[in-house]
Amino acid sequence: MFDVEAIEAEYFTLDEFEFKNGEVLKDAKVEYITFGTPQYDDNGIISNAVIYFHGSSGSCHSARRISEDMGSGEIFDTDKFFFISLSALGCPGSASPSTTGLMNKFPEYDVEDMVNFQKQFIEEKFGITHVKGLIGNSMGGFEVLTWGCVYPDSVDFIISLVSSFKVGGHNYALSQIMNNILVSDP
């Protein structure tokens, strides 16, 4: 099994990130880890990047959820792919209400904003405009599905785990309850 937890997190700062609603967050911190073997195209850009998107309570180290299938010669082959896993927008480690100090004044955002945040990071930090693949678990699954819909020409494959294109039933009710609790807290 590949030990994702042993990889020390790195940090990158986006000078500014613009939300879909037009609000701008300056000095947006991104927490991330990388592992695997990068391969470069003729322009010196990484051509085998696979991005891992974590669930709602995760971080850049949440790629451990697929670590049993990760390593040399495994399904998620660290000899063939260069993996990038980052802590999503709104999650501690990256730009979030608590890490920015904005608390309830943090701009409202949705899954597409989260995707745009990650896409901007990949482009600014690594110069990558086309990724080999996206793997997402739970909330991360919503993100990979959104990326695939919004930026279909920028990815070769997506894998959405424990997720669907639409939330229904019990999960919908639970997410509405959690959202109402958060919104009602001054």
N, C-alpha and C positions, 0 to 999 in steps of 0.2 A: 504494500500500500504506500502511496506517495504521501509524504508528510507536509501538507500545505501549511499547517500551523507553525512549522519551523521557519517559514519565510518571513523575514522582517518587512513590515509595511513601509512603503515609501510615500512621499507626498509631492504633489504638484499643485500649483496655483493658477487657475484661470484668471486673467486680468479682470474679466467681467463675463457674466453669464446673463443672457436675456431670456426671461420667461416668456411664454406665449402671450401672457397678458400685458407685455411691454415693460414690466418691472425689471430692473437691472440689479444684479448682485455683484458687487465688486470684490476682488480678491477671494474668489470661491475656491476653497481648498478641496482637493481630491485625494483620498487615501486609496492606495492600490498595491497590488503585488503582481509580479510576473514570474513565470517559470516555463520551462520548455526550451526549445531550440528555435531561435528566429532564422528564417530564410529570407533572403533579400531579392527583389527584382532588379532589373537593369538600372533602375533609378535610385537604388539603395534604400528602398522602402520595404518594410516587413510585409511579406506576401502570404504568410501562413498563420495570421493572428486569429485566435478564437477567444471570444470574450465571454466570461462567466458572469451572470446576473444573479444576485442572491435574493432570498425571500425577505419578507418584511421585517423580520427581527435579526437579519444577518449583517455581515460585513464583508470586506474583501477576503477574509479567511474562510468564508462559507463554501468555497470551492471544495472544501473537505468532504462535502456531501457526495461528491462523485469521485473521491480519491481512491476508492477501492478499484475503480476501473481506469486509473491514471498511472502512467509510468511508461518506461521503455517497452514497446511491443504491446501495450494494452489498448483498449478501445480509444481512450483519450491519450494518444501516444505523445509523450513529451519529446520524442526524437523527431516527430513529424510536425508538431504544432507548437506555436508560441502562445501561451495562455496569458490573458490579462484579466484580472479580477479586481473590481474596485467597489468601494463602499458607495452606495447610491446617494443621489441627491436627497437630502432630508434625513439621512442616517448618520449617527455619530461617527466621527472619523473623517467624513467629508462635510461639505457645507450643509448645515442643518440649523433649525431654530436654536438649539443649545450651543453648538460650536461657534456660531456667528454672534451670539448674544442677542439676536433679534427676537427670540422667543415667539410670542404670538403676533409679532409684526413681520415675521418671515413671510415672504411672498407665497400666496397660494399657488399650488402646482399640481400637475396631474402626471400620469404615466408618460405622456408624450414629452413633457418637460424633463422627466428623468432620463428618457432616451436621448433627448437633445444634449443634456448635460454630459452623458457618457460619450456620445458621438463627438462632441466638441473636444472633450479630453483626449480621445484617441487621435483625433486629427492634430491637435496642438502639441501634444507630448511626443507622439510617434510619427506624425506625418501620414498616418494611415487613413485612406478614404474608402478602401474596400477591404472587408474582413472575410476570412475564410468561413467562419461560423460564429453562431451565437448559441449559448446554452443558458437557459434560465429555469430556476426552480421557484414555484409558487408565484410571489409577486414578480420575481425575475422572469417567469414565464410570460406574464402579461407584457413585460418590457420587450422580450424578444419578438413576440407576436406583433407588438406595435411597431418596432423597428422594421420588421419584415413588410409591414403594410405601408409605412411612411417612406422608407428608404429601400425598396425592393432590389434596386440595382447595386446596392452597396454590400451585399452579403451573398455567399454561396449556399449556406444551409442554416437552418434554425432547429433547435431542439427545445421544446417547451415541456418541462416536467411538472407534474402536479398543478396544472393550470389549464385554462381554457380561454376562448376568446370572449366569453361572457360569464359573469358571476350570477348564480341564481340560488334560490332556496335559502338554506341555512347560512351559507357563507355570505350571501347578500345581506341578510338580516343582521348578522353579527358585525359585518363591516359598517353598516349604517349605525348600529348602537355605538361602536367604538368612535366613529366619526362625530356623532352627536355629543359624546362625552368630551372629546377634544375641543370641539367648537364652542361648547358652553363654558369652558374654563377661561375666565378673564385673565 
